[in-house]
Amino acid sequence: MKKLDKLILMSFWGPFIVTMSVVVFIFLMKIMIFYIDDFVSKDLGLWDYARLFFFFSLITVPTALPLAMLLSSLMAFGNLGEFFELTAIKSAGISVVRAMAPLFIVAVLVSIFSFYFNDRVSPWANLKGYSLLYDIKTTKATLKIKEGIFYNDLPGYSIKVDKKMADAQSMKGMVIYKHDNRSYERGNTQIILADSGKMYTINENSNLVIELYSGTMYTEENDAGGGTPAYISPMASGAAKPVSSKFTRNAFDHFKLVESLSSFGMRRTDEGQFKYHEFMKNIDDLNHTADSIKTSYNETKKNLLPNSQQYFSYNYKQGTDKTLKPGKWIDSLLTRPVTDSLKKEILTTAKSSAASMQSYVKSNQDYLQAKLKDASKYELEKHHKYTNALSCLIMFLIGAPLGAIIKKGGFGVPVLVSVLFFILLYVLINQGDKWVKEGLLSVPVGAWMANTVLFIAGVYFIERARSDSRLFDKDVYQMRIKRIKSFLASRFGKTRLINS
């Protein structure tokens, strides 16, 4: 390897590692902020958060690689141009294209890595990450009791406290309504009043302990036998036994309740429930699914005409010469006298058949459109495996010549230019996908539209860099504006002289 190649690679790898880390962090925070309401106050362990961040960090890598490649290549050549190293390279007879050769090889290798990552790692990370997020979303929040408000998320209990102490365990003025399985029909069957108490978890947060001090427990017990009748239904005429209630009151100095928090814990869902999504599939799975959908679409389309014949009361028959000829039913119908009842019967039958046929056509049309849309989604994702990988190389073709033209390093102008081109890439990708799903473009055209436009821009910038263009120099445009002004002034000045 020549010293020139080492110099360019050394100026590239530092910004690439830094920008890659920053971009992954930014996209990770974007995802976390979007889903923050789903996992706050879930009392998750550090291991669960670490796994969630790890999986979603992997998910952001395919999106971050093109932007990191664009920004780092632009900064590398911008630094070389800013410190006149690129000028020295050109003066030694080495072209800009030759100087870009080592980074071009790196961009090809990064594109290959991106393709493998998109095809193998990203589906696995999406499956693990979103299934874990679903498990967190379905996990109940931990006990968040507020003063003066009944807390009802603990199954079988309604709890209210007057005051919470600073240790988050001790409480004053506790009221607990305990329900049994029939409480919703009979009301609260047990009420506990306590002057103070504590609430804490044991056994790795699997059980909740409620310790109460200086209180009273009131219990209502129903008895179908004797006792004081509490209520007798007016529908009963003597055969039914009276229902009686017995109230008990127990005072205590110290009372302890232990309840399971199994419903609050996080349960692992079968990951197979999420594998249907196109983001969870590699290219082989996407091809298989798309082919299956197309097969189903073709079979449905093929059976449209045979299945529609059930909605017709009469049919034409096919003759020996393969032409449609009227069947016997026409002769038999013409021989019948045309009466009002026959007209009514014919119109009613025709109207019913037309309505049934219309419903049949509409349902099949919606079904076929849904199948085409599903097939387009899987085909789009398959093409994006390639386009996302190739966009790393295209971003290099834009960033390297732009850096040589701008001649500015650091995180100022390069960041601004990189963000603008990345936004353009993002908008074109989403617009292409939208037009494909709306049926305005074919899948390959819509999927490759963004890369095609940016590739043309990259080729243009390379040509400008080869000719040492001053594309972004302010004085160039100032000179052009002056020329235009002088031309207009001379033109209109002569016209005024002639008219005068």
N, C-alpha and C positions, 0 to 999 in steps of 0.2 A: 504494500500500500504506500502511495506517495505521500509526502508531507502535506501537500495541498489537500488531499482527501482527508487526512487526519485532522487538519485545521477546520475544515468544513463540518466534519462529523462531531468534533468537540464543541463547536459553536451551536450544533443542533440538539445534542442529547440533553444538555442541561435545561434549556427552555422546554423541550418536549416532556421531560419527567415532571417539571414544575407545573406546566399548563395542563398536563393530563391529570395530575392530582387535584388541581384547582377545579377543573371542569367536572371531574367525577364527584367532587364534594358538592359543587353547586347543583348538579342534577340530582344528587342524593337528597340534599336539603329540600329541593323542589318537590320531590316525591313524598318525603317525610311530612312536609307542611301540608300537602294535599290530603294525606291520610292521618293527620295528627289527632283528629277527633275520634279515630277508631282505636287508638291504643293508649291514650292518656287515661290515668286513674284506673288501670287494669291490674296494678300490683304485680307487674311482670318482673322476672328475675333478670339479672345482668346477662345471663346466657341467652335468653330469648331476644333481648335487644341486640346483642352482638350478632346472632344469626340473622335477624331481620336486616340489619345494616349491611351485613356481608352479602346476602342474596341481592338486595337492591343495588348495592355497589356494582356487582357483576352485571346487573341489568342495564346500568347506565354506560358501561364500557363501549358497546357498539355505537352509541350516540356521541360519546366523548372523543373517540378516536379521530374522526374527520376534523373536528374543530381543533383538537390538539395538533394534528398534522399541519393544518393551515396556519395556525398561530406560530408554532415553533419554526416552521420553514420560513415564514415571513420575517420572524425576529432574527433568525440566523443570517439570512442574506441582507436584512436591514442593518444589522450590526456590522457586517463586512463592508457594506456600502458607506455607512456613517463614518467609520474609521479609515476609509480609503484603502482598505485591503482588497476590495473588489476592483478598484481602479488599478492597483498594482498587479493583480492577477491578469487583467485585460492587457496591461502594458507588456506583460511577459509573453503575449501571444496566445493566451489561453482564453477560449470563448466562454461566454456565460453558460452555454449548454453543457460544455465539458465540466465546468465547475459544479453544475447541478447533478452530474452523473452519480456520485456516491449517495446523495440523498434520494435520487430516483430509485436506486437499488433498495435503499431502506424503505421507501414508500411502497415498493412492490412487496417486500417482505411483510410490512405492516398490513397491507391489503390481504395477503394470504392468511396471516394470523387472524384478521378481522373476519374473514369468511369462515374459517374453522370455528372461531368463537361464536359467530352468529348461528352456525349450523348445529353445534354440539353443546356449547356451554350455556348460551342464552336460553334455549328451551328448558334446560334443566333448572337454571336459576329462576326463570319465570314461574315454573311449576312449584318449586320449593318456596319462593318468596311469596307468591300470591296465596298459596294454600296456607302458609303460616300466618299471613295477614288475615285471612278469613277466620282462622282459629282464634286469633286475637280479637277480631271484631265480635265474634260470638261469645267471647268470655265476658261474664258479668263483672261489673265494677266492684271493687272492694267496698267495705263498709265506710260510707261517707255520711255519718250522722251529723245533722245540723241542729243547733239549739232551737227548741220550740217547734220543730217540724217532725211529723211522723215519718219514720223510715220504714218502707214496706218491701224493700228488695230482698230481705232475708226470708226465705220461704217459711210460712207458718208463724211469722211474728210481725207485729207492728210496734215500733219502739220510738219513744219520745223522751228527750232529756231537757231539763231546764238550763243546765250549764255544763260545759265541757272544760276540764282543767287543762293546764299547760302541758302535762305529760301525754295528752291525747289518748289516755286510757281511763283515767278517773273521771266520773261524772256525778252530778248532783241532780236530785229530783227526777228519778227514772220512773216511767210508766211503760209497762210491757203488756200488750195484748197477745195472748197465745191462742192460736187457732188449732182445731183438729180438722179432719177431712170433711166434716159436715158443718164447719163453722159458717160457711156462706149461707146456709139455710137456717141455722139456729142462732147466728150472731156470735159474739165473743164468749167463749165458755170459760176462759181463765184470764184474770187480770191480776197483775203483780205491780204493787206500788212499793218503791224503795226510796229511802232517804238518800242513799248514795250507792255507787257500784263501780265496777271495772269491767272493761271489755278488751280482750286480747286473744291472739291466736296461738295455737300450739301445734306440734307435729308438722313443722314446715308449712304452716298456714293451711293445713287441711281441716282443722277444727277450731271453732270459735268458743271461747269460754266467757260466760257472763256471770260475774260474782256480784251479789247484791247484799246490802247491809241495812239492818233496821227497817224492815218492811212488812207488808201484809199481802197474802195471796188470797184472792177470792175465786172460788170454783163453783160452777153450776153443773150439776149432774142430773140427767133425765132418768126417770124410773117409770117403766110401764105398769108397775104393780101398784101397791097401796101408797098411802101418803096423801098429802094435801093436794087436791086437784088444782093444777095450774090452768088447764085449758081443756075443754071438751068440745069437739066439733059438733055443730048443730046438725050435721048430716047423720051422725051416729044416733041410733034409736034404742040403744041399750045393749047391743051386741058388742060394741067396741069398749075396750077398757080405758079408763081415764088416764091421761098422761100427766105425771107429776114431776115437779122439779125440786131438787134438794140443793141448797146453797151451803157451802162450807167456807169458813174464814179461818186462816192460819197465820199467825204472826211468827216472824223469824228474826233472828239476829244476823245470821249468815246463811245465804242460800246460793248454790252454784248450779248453772245450766251449762251443758256442753252440747254443741250442735255441729253437725258436719257441714263443711263448706265445699263439698264435692261439686255442687252446681255452679260455684264461683270459679272453679279451676278451669284451665285451658285443656281441651280435649283435642287430640289429633284426628283430623278428618282424612278419609281415604283420598289420596292424591289422584286416583283415577277419575274422580269427579271433575277434575279441572283439565284433563288431557284433551278434551274436545276443542279447546281454543287454539286458534292458529299460532299464537305466540308460544305455545307449549310444544310445538312440533318441529322436527328437523325436515330437511328437504325430502327424504324418502317418505316420511309420514304425510307431508303435504301433498306429494304426488299421488299417494295411495288414496287419500281422502278426496282430492279433487277428481280423480278418475271415478271413484265410487259415486260422487254426486253427478258427474256427467252421464254415467251409465243410467242412473235413476232418472235423470232428466230425459234422456233419449227414449227410455222405455215408456215413460209417461206420455211423451209426445207421440210415440208410435201407436199407443193404445187409445188416443183421443177419439179417432173416428169410429173404431169398433165399439167402444164403450158408449158413444153418443147415440147409437141406434136404439137403445132401450127407451129413449124419450120420444120416439116416433111410433104412432099407432099403425101407420101404413108405410110401406116402403116400395120403391121401385126394385124390380128384379133385373139381373144381368142376363142378357140373351147369349146365344151361342156366338154371335158376332161381336161380343164384348161391348155391347151398347146397352144403355139403360132403357128398359121398356116397362110400361105400366103393368102391374100385376092384376090378378083376377078381381081384386077388391074394387077396382074402378068400375068394371062392368056391373058388379053386384050393387055398387053404390048408385050408379046411374039408373038402374032399373027400379029403384025404390022411389015412391012418390015423395016429392019435396014438400014437406009439411013444416009448420012452425016448430013443432017439437023436434023434428030432425035438424032444422037450422040451428035451434038452440043447443042441441046436443053437439053438433059439429063445432059451433063457435066455442062452447065451453071446453071441449076436448082440445081444440087448437090453442086456446088461451093457456090452458094448463100445461100443455106440451111446450109451448113457447117459453113460459115462465121457468119450467124445469130445465129447459135447454140453456136459457140465459144464466141461471144459477150454476149449472154445470160448467159452462164456459168460463164464468167469472172465477169460480173456485180453482179451476185448473190453471187459468191465467196467473192468478196470484201464487199458486204453488210453483209454477215454472219460473216465474220471476224471482221467487225466493231462492229456488235452487241455483239459478244463474248468479244471484248475488252471493250466495254462500261459496260457490265455486270460484267466483272472482276474488273473494277474500283470501282463500287459500292460495290461489295462483299469485295474487299480489304479494303475499308474505314470502312465497318461494322466490319471486323475482327480487324482493328486497334483501334477501340473503346475499345476492350478487351485487345489487346496487349499493348497499351499505358498505360492502368491502371495497368496491371500485371507487367509491366517493373519497376514500382515504388517498388514493393515487391522484384523483382529480383535484382534491384540495391542495396537494403538493404542487401540482402544475399551476395552480393559481397563486399560492403563497410565495413560492420561491421567486418567480419573476417579479411579482409585486414588491417583494423586499428589495430586489435589485434596482427597481425603478424608484421606489420611495426613498430608499437610503436612510431609513429611520429604524433604530432598534428600540429595545425596552418594551414597556407595557402601555405606551401611549397610543400612537397612531396604529401600530400593528393590531392592538386589541380592537380598536374601533373598526378597522377594515375587516378583520376576521369576523367580528360579530355581524357586520352587514352582509357578508357573503354567506355566513351560516344561516342567518334569517332567510336569505333568498333561497338557500337549499331547502330549508324547512318548509317554506311556503310552497315552493314548487312540488315537493314530495306530497304534501297534503292536498294540494289542488289536483295533482294527477290522480291520486287515490280517489278523490271525490268524483272526478269526471268518469273514472272507471266504474265506480259503484252506481253512478247515474246512467251508465250505458252510453256515454258520449264518446268515450275512447276505448280502444281495446286494451287488454291488460298489459302487453309489452310496451305499448306506446305510453300509457300513463305511468307505468313503473319506471321507465328509463327517461322520461321527459326531463327531470331535474338534472341528471347526470349529463345528458346531451347538451343542454343549455350551458352548464358550467364548464363542460369540456371545451366547447367553442370559445368561451371566455378565457380559459386557460391557454389555449393555442394562441389567441390574440395577444395575451400578455407576454408569452414567451417570445413572440415575434417582436413586440415592442422592446423587450429587454435586450434582445440580440442587437437591435439597431441603436441601443443606448438612448432610448426615448426619454424625454423629459415630460412624461405624461402628467405627473402630479406637481410639477413646478408652477408656482403661482405667476412668476414673471412671464412664462410662455403665454398664458391666457391673457395677461395684461397687454402684451404686445399684439396679440390677435385682436383684442378689443379696440386698441388704438388704430390698427390698420383698417378695421371695419368703419370706425368713426371717420377716419380721414377719407376713406373711399366714399362714404355717404356724403360727407361735406363737399368733396370735390364734385360729385355727381349732381347734387342738388344746387350747388353754387353755380355751375355752368347753366343749369336750367333756368335759374332766376335771371342770369345775365341775358339769355336769349329772349325770355319773355319780356324783359324790360326794354 
